[in-house]
Amino acid sequence: MNRTETGKNAIRISILFISCSVVLACSTKTESMNHSSSTKFEQYFVQGEQLYLKNCSNCHQTNGTGLGLLYPPLNQSDYLQNNFEEVICILKNGKKGEILVNGKSFNMEMPGFPSLTDLEIAEIATFVYNSWSNERGIIEVSDVSKILSICDSLTVVH
């Protein structure tokens, strides 16, 4: 990503943050409670996008299309849709071995990101699972924590 794109993203994030702050400041207490889940979603999504760009986009590309037969797509990925818990585990622990995505074989090792917190994984998952025509909604950190606690029992190969 070049400096111009980075600058534009920073401006978009700032505008989003300011807009959310104005809406929350101007609403009544009841309205604020109704907006809290959408505000939380927006926060997770924006933070997840930044984390994705930093940690994932080099291989999976900024638009989620992957890189040839080296790195699988996340955009319109049957693997992503059918293996939610495993995807969460892969983010933290990585994966070795072949996977099939949209009928194509990928066998490039994916390194894990053990330094990511459960919250950061929830944010990345919220971004990925709500981008590129995906609409899963917020991925709660409590759900990520539960999944990460059972990763060894899933079929993930470390």
Secondary structure, DSSP 4 states (H G I P E B T S, - for coil): --HHHHHHHHHHHHHHHHHHHHHHHHS-HHHHHHHHHHHHHHHHHHHHHHHHHHHTHHHH-TTS--BTTTB---TT-HHHHH-HHHHHHHHHHEE-S-EEETTEEE---EE--TTS-HHHHHHHHHHHTTSTT-------HHHHHHHHHTGGGTT---
